[in-house]
Amino acid sequence: MVIFVIVNLDVISRFGIIWNMKWRPLFLTLNLCIMLLVGSALLIPADGTAPTQLRLSWTGSPKTSMTIMWQTALPTESSVVEYGTTEELGQRAVGKGVSYKYATGVLHEVAVEGLQPGTRYFYRAGDPAAGFSSVSSFTTAPAAPQEFVFTVFGDHGVGKISKANVELALAEKPAFHLILGDLSYAKGKQKVWETWFEQLEPMSRAIPVMPALGNHEDEKGDRKHSRYAPYLARLALPPPETYYSFDYGDARFVTFNSDDFKNPEQMAWFVDRLKKSREDKSVRWLIVYQHHPLYSSSAGRRNNKPLIEATRKIYDEFKVDLVLAGHNHNYERSYPLAGGLVAQKGSGPYKKGNGVVFVISGGGGRSLRRFTRETPAITARRESVAHYLRVRVSEKELRVEALRTKDRSILDSFRILSGD
């Protein structure tokens, strides 16, 4: 609703209010402010149809596509993304708006395709009749491999530390962000999911966020909903969504549901994907990210023997360069391992192809977990602290840095050299 206020200067004067050159500019300024506010109000969507919780992801090629999701409290006539290489936009993509029983409101999803590689696009999301979001921008992946940065954290949740990690990671100007599972800790409460997406929005409306599925995404305790229903409804990911892969530059990123590692269909896909990655000459770096770690010295959460039995030989066979995991709320990094034993000692730089480096980055925002008293022989560095990862990928090396949330100081850093 818009309220118009008209100030009648004759009436003001008649009722004894002093009207002179001193007061006249004040009233003229008041009128101008009112008109500006009214004009701005006409651009804002009506209550209930304002796009919120904007988020980017890839369901197709990072070079030529981008998928945008958002939520409105009420249905709109359409789900539209307007985009272009300038803020004037000029192009339009139409998607779908879907309600599902877990959410209050409508989830909208639009896949924008046919984009040019290495190009910055401006966009806004919403509906022509109800109104649009403010204009944001994203950049597609380059056509040819070049150096890039991505950021990582796991076990995120809602709170001051969680919010700080979003801001700090985004300040690194990453091409995209990985979350290592346990996103919102909603536990069946839809409002928590919405609060989490609002907290994430400064990042998610600017760069793609690509998560791994964690055990807290399994909300099977809520009998009204199917397993992973909120996660699958609220996120747009490559099919089948619980496990997937994508390429950026000369790196391939592969994730699977470590909460369901006994699923034969998933694990057959996983092995095949790693095999084809090593046969593909365009893939220089092979990075796996998952929720549960194989190796850990967290108190009460030691090595995951069933997961080691199921996956260690796979990682060794296909010479995975880096495995990122969360679940334990701390930081722990191994030396390069082969067959579970140290293949390269010291602080590096390490040689690519001689052992797999395993990193636990579960300090995204939840309460921290202590370590055992003794440090295992395979552990190169560990610290129970809130943090995030900054990973720089180039033709010559993979550089991984863990930064403390409290002051952005580097708690660990290592390099893997390609040898090319």
N, C-alpha and C positions, 0 to 999 in steps of 0.2 A: 504494500500500500504506500502511495506517495502523498505526502501532506504538503500543500502549498501554503505559504505564509506571506501575506501581503501587508506591508507596513504603509499605512496611510499617514503621510506626514502632516496633512491639515488637521486630522483628528488629534494627533499627538500634540500639536501646537494648541489646539482648542482646549485640551484638558490640562493645560498649564505646564506641560513639559517644555523646558527651554529648548528652543530650536534656533540655532545660530550656526555660523560657519564652523564652530568647534565640534558640534555634534553631527552635522550633516555627513562628513566623510564616514563616521562610524556606521550610520544607518545604511549608506550606500554600500559599504563593505559587507554588512550583514545581508543585504539583499543579494549581492553577488555570490556570497558563500552558499546561500540557500539554493540559488539557481544551479550552482556547480554540483551540489549534493544531489539535487533532483536529477540532473543530467546523468550523473554517475549511477544513480539507482536504476535508471532505465536499462543499463548495460548488465546489471547483476541478475542472474537467474532467480525466478520466484522461489520462495521457500519450498524445500522438498525436491527441487530439480537441479540444485547446484551440484556440479561434478565435484566429488571429493576423492581422496585417496588415489590420485593418479599414479600409475606404475607402468614402466616399460619392461619388456622382455622380448626374447626372440623365440618365435615358433617356426621361422624360416631362416633363410640365409642372413647372417649379420651384415653382409655386404649390401643387400638389396631390399631388406624388409625391416619392419619394426612393428611390434604388437603393443597396443595401448589398452589398458583396462582402467576403469574408474567405477565409482558407485554413486547412485542417487537414492534419496529416501523414497521418492515416488517414481512411477513409470514416466517415461517421456515418449514422444511420438517416434523418435528415431535415435540411433546411436551413431554419431558422426565425428570424424576427425577431419579438421581442415588443416592443411599443411602446405609448405612451400619453402623455397630456398631464401625467401625474405619474410619479414614480419607481415607483409601484405597477404601471405599465404597463397590462395588462388587455386588449390587443388582440394579434392574431397574424397574421403573413403568412408564407406558405410559398413557397419557391423551389426551386432546383435545386442539386445538387452535381455538378460535372463534373471528371473527370480527363482530362488530355490529355498526350501523350507528352513534352512539354517540361518539365512540372512534376513535382516529387516531392510527392505529396499531392493534395489535392482542393481545387478552387476552388469557392466557394459564392456564389450570386447570388440576391438576393431583391429584388423591386420592391415597395415599399409604396405603394399608391395610395389615392385617396379622402381625402387629408388636407385639413385646413383651411388656407387661406392665412394667412401672417403668424403662425404658431403654433409654439411651441417643443414639440418631441416628445422624450421620453426613449426610449431603445431599448437592447436587447442582442441579440446574435446568437449562434447556436449550435444546439444540439439538446437537447430535453428529457431524453433518456436520457444523453447524454454530458456535458452541461453547457453553460453560456453564458459569454459574455464579461462583463466588468463593464459597468455601465450608463453610456452616454454620451448626448449629446443633439444635436439639430440644429434649425434653424428654417427653415420654408418661406418662400418669397418672399411679399411682401405682395400683397394683392389689387389695390391701386391703387399707381401709381408713387410712390416716396418716395426721399429721398437714401440712397445706400448706398456702401460701399467694397468694392473687390476688390483683390487683390494678384496680382503677376506675377513670375516669373523664368523663365529659360530655361537650357538646358545645365547640368543639375543634378548628376547623379552622386552618389557616396557619399564622405563625408569630413567633416572638421570644419566647413569653410565651408558645405557643403551642409546639414549639420544646423543650423548657426546660422541660415541663411536660412529654414529651416522654422519655427524658433522665433520669429524676428523678424517674419516675415510674419504668423504666427498671432496675435502680440501686437497687431497692428493691428485685430483683430476684424473681419476681412473677411466678406462674405456668401459668398464663394467664392474660389477661387484658380485662375489660369491658369498652365499650364506651356508654354513656347514650343518644345517638342520637345527631343529628346535627353535622355531621362528618366534611365535607369539606367546606360547604357553597358555593358550586360551582355555583349555580343559573344558570345552563345550560351551564357553561363554562367548557369544558372537560379538559383544561389545569390546572384548579384549582384542579380538582380531581387528576390529575397526580402529581402535586406539593405536594398535601396533602399526597399521598401514599409514595412519596419520603421522605418526612419529617418523616413519620411513620416507614419507613423501618428498622431502627436500632432495633426497637422493634418487628415489625411484622415478620421479618425473623427469630426471635429467639423464640418467644412464640406466641400461638394463640391469636388473637384479635377477640372478639365476641361482636358485636355492637347491640344496640337496634335501631329501626328505628325512626327518628325524623321528625318534620314537614319540615325541610329544605332538607330532602331527597326526598320530594315530589316536583319534578320539573315540575309540570303540566303546569306551566306558559310557558314552551317551547313547543309549539304546535307540534313540529316535533317528539316528543318522548312521549311514554306512561308513566303513573305515576310510579315513583320509578325505571325507566329503568336503569339509571346509577348505582344506589345502587345495584340492583339485578344482573346486568351484572358484576360489578367489585368485588363483594364479593361472596364467597362460604360459605353458611350457611345451617343448617339442614332444610329440607322442612317443610313448604312452604316458608321459609326464612324471610317473613315479621313478623312472629311469630314462636317461636321454644323453645326448652328446651335442656339442656344437664346436665349430672351428672359428678361431680368430687369429688372423695372420698365419704364422706357421706353427701354431699350437693347437692341439686338440684337447678339449675338456670333456671328460666322461664322468657321469655320476650314476650311482645306482642306489637302491633302497637297502641299506645295510641292516635294516630291521627285518628284512625279508630275504636274507641271503641264501636261504634254502630253496627258494623258488626256482625250479629248473628252467622255466622259460626266460626269466630275467637273467640268470647266470649264463645261459647259452648265448643270449644277446651280448652280454658283457664280454665274454671271451671272444666272440666274433668281432666285436667292435675294436677291441685291442689288437687283435690279429690284423684286421684290415688297416688299422692305423699304422702299424709297422711296415705294411706293404705299400703304403701311400708315401711316395717320395716327397710330397709337399708338406708332410707332417714332420717337423723337426722335434718338437717338444710334446710329450704325452703326459698329461696331468689328470689324475683321478681325484675327485673330491666326493666325500661320503660323510655320514654322521658318526658312526662308531669307529674308534681307532683299533688297530691290531695290537699295538704295543703301548703300554702305559704303566707308570709307576704311581698313579693316583691312589691315595688311601681308599681301600674298599673297591677299587676298580682297576685291577691289575690286567695283565695281558688277556685279550679276548681269544681264548684257545680255539673255540669253534670257528670264529671268523678267520683266524690265522690258518687253520686247516683248510678252509674253503677258498682262500684267496692268495695266500703268500706265493705259491708256485706260479700262479697266474701273473702276478706282478713281476716276478723274476723272469719268467719265460719271455714276456713281451717288453722287458726292460723299461718299465714305467719310470719316468724321471722323478716324479713328485707325487706323493699321496697326502692329501689334506683331509683332516677329520676334526670333529668337535667332541661333543658328549661330555667330556671331562672339562670342568670349568677352570682351566688353567692353560699354561703354555708348556709344551714338551716337544723336543725335536731329536730325532735319532741321527746317528751317523749314517752314511749310505750302507744299506744292509743287503746281503745276498744269502738266501737260505736262513735268514734270521740272525746271521752273524755279521760282525763289522767287516765291511769290505774296504773302507777307506777311513783312516783315523785322522784326528786333528781337526783344525778349524777350516780347512779347505784353502783354496778353491778345490772342489771335487771334480772328477772327470766323469762326464756323461757316459752312461752305459755300464758303469762299474758299481752296481748297487742302487737301491731305491731309498730315497730320503722320505721318512714319515714325519709329518708335523701335526700336532694337536693344537688347534687354535679355538679353544672354547671359552675365551674370556670376553665375550661380546656384551655382557651386561648382567648376567645372573650371579648369584652368590658363588664365591670361589671355593675350590676343592683343594685340600691339602695333599701333599705327597708322602710317600713312605720315607722312612729315615734314610735309607741307603739309596744312592743313585745307581741305577742299572748300568752295566758296562756298555750297553748299546745307546745310552742317552748322552747326547752332546750338550744339551742345554735344557733347563727346566726352570720355571718360575710361576708361582701362583699369583697372577696379577691380571687385571683387566687390560685388554690390548686389542689390536687389530693387525693384519698383515698388509704390507705393501710389496707387490711382486712386479719386478721389471723384466720383461721378456724381450730379448734381442736375438739376432742371428748367432752371436758369439756366446751368450750366457743367459742363465736364469738366475736372477738375483732376488733373494727373499729376505725381507726385513720385518721383524716383529717390533711394534712400537707400543710403549705403555700409554694407556689412555690419559693418565693423570698429567703427563708433561711431554708426551710425544718423544721421549727418549727411546733410543734403540736398545731393546733387551737382548736381541739376537740378530745375527746377520750371517748369511752364507751364500756361496755362489756355486753353480754347476756350470762348467765350461763345455761347450758343444764340441770343441776340438776342430771345428771347421775353419 
